[in-house]
Amino acid sequence: MRQADEALIVIDVQNDFCPGGALAVTDGTSILPQVNALMAAFRCVVLTQDWHPADHSSFAANHPNAEAFSIIDMPYGPQVLWPVHCVQGSEGAAFHQDLRTDFAQLVVRKGFDPAIDSYSAFFENDHKTPTGLEGYLRARGITTVTVVGLATDFCVAYSALDAVKLGFTVTVLDSACRAIDLNGSLAVAKAKCVAAGVQWLA
């Protein structure tokens, strides 16, 4: 078992991000055996779950004539417009059936405010509104986190960056992640994480 001050954060292993889903990440389900094995080895396991209302502002369908994967300016900064995905209560928002959710002690739902997207497990995209995860980890005595899941270049990277800013020791385990890689976003995300002090392991 890992040390008591270590946590595993498993990001968004949901049907809509897996093959066949509305915003499928290529090869997304291939990480499941490794993620399940990791969860069994950590004393503190947190799952995150994208949890959007149907009228969410990050959905291209909610902006007239907007195309999916285009970028608009929101009050909190640039926002990618996504295909409709992970709508609250939908099958697409559910965890993949092969994810061993019984290992998790906490599920953090994010992106439920229709006015703002939320990639990070720690903050919404304004980088100010907390999800409450930091407080939970502090209360559990956690100082070190490993981040895995979907997608590497968005929700995984944002979570890792926020965790290191908050003072946690952070590792991204690349082999247990898969990326969207939108216009080179994977290389950019990895460079930002490494520059910020995140340990990026193959």
VENMO-V427330 format. One record per backbone hydrogen bond with DSSP energy under -1.0 kcal/mol. CO is the residue of the C=O (numbers start at 0). NH is the residue of the N-H. If there is no record, write none. Layout:
co->CO nh->NH
co->CO nh->NH
This chain:
co->2 nh->5
co->4 nh->142
co->4 nh->143
co->6 nh->145
co->7 nh->45
co->8 nh->147
co->9 nh->47
co->10 nh->149
co->11 nh->13
co->12 nh->95
co->13 nh->16
co->14 nh->17
co->15 nh->22
co->16 nh->24
co->17 nh->20
co->24 nh->27
co->26 nh->29
co->27 nh->30
co->28 nh->31
co->30 nh->34
co->31 nh->35
co->32 nh->36
co->33 nh->37
co->34 nh->38
co->35 nh->39
co->37 nh->40
co->40 nh->1
co->43 nh->7
co->44 nh->104
co->44 nh->105
co->45 nh->9
co->46 nh->107
co->48 nh->109
co->51 nh->87
co->52 nh->55
co->55 nh->58
co->57 nh->81
co->58 nh->61
co->59 nh->62
co->62 nh->65
co->66 nh->69
co->69 nh->80
co->71 nh->78
co->73 nh->76
co->76 nh->73
co->78 nh->71
co->80 nh->68
co->81 nh->59
co->85 nh->51
co->86 nh->89
co->91 nh->15
co->93 nh->14
co->95 nh->98
co->98 nh->100
co->99 nh->102
co->100 nh->103
co->105 nh->46
co->107 nh->48
co->109 nh->50
co->112 nh->115
co->113 nh->56
co->116 nh->124
co->121 nh->130
co->123 nh->126
co->128 nh->123
co->131 nh->135
co->132 nh->136
co->133 nh->137
co->134 nh->138
co->135 nh->139
co->136 nh->141
co->137 nh->140
co->142 nh->168
co->143 nh->6
co->144 nh->170
co->145 nh->8
co->146 nh->172
co->147 nh->10
co->148 nh->177
co->150 nh->153
co->150 nh->155
co->151 nh->156
co->153 nh->157
co->154 nh->158
co->155 nh->159
co->156 nh->160
co->157 nh->161
co->158 nh->162
co->159 nh->163
co->160 nh->164
co->161 nh->165
co->162 nh->167
co->163 nh->166
co->168 nh->144
co->169 nh->198
co->170 nh->146
co->171 nh->173
co->171 nh->200
co->172 nh->175
co->173 nh->176
co->175 nh->148
co->177 nh->151
co->183 nh->187
co->184 nh->188
co->185 nh->189
co->186 nh->190
co->187 nh->191
co->188 nh->192
co->189 nh->193
co->190 nh->194
co->191 nh->195
co->192 nh->197
co->198 nh->171
co->200 nh->173
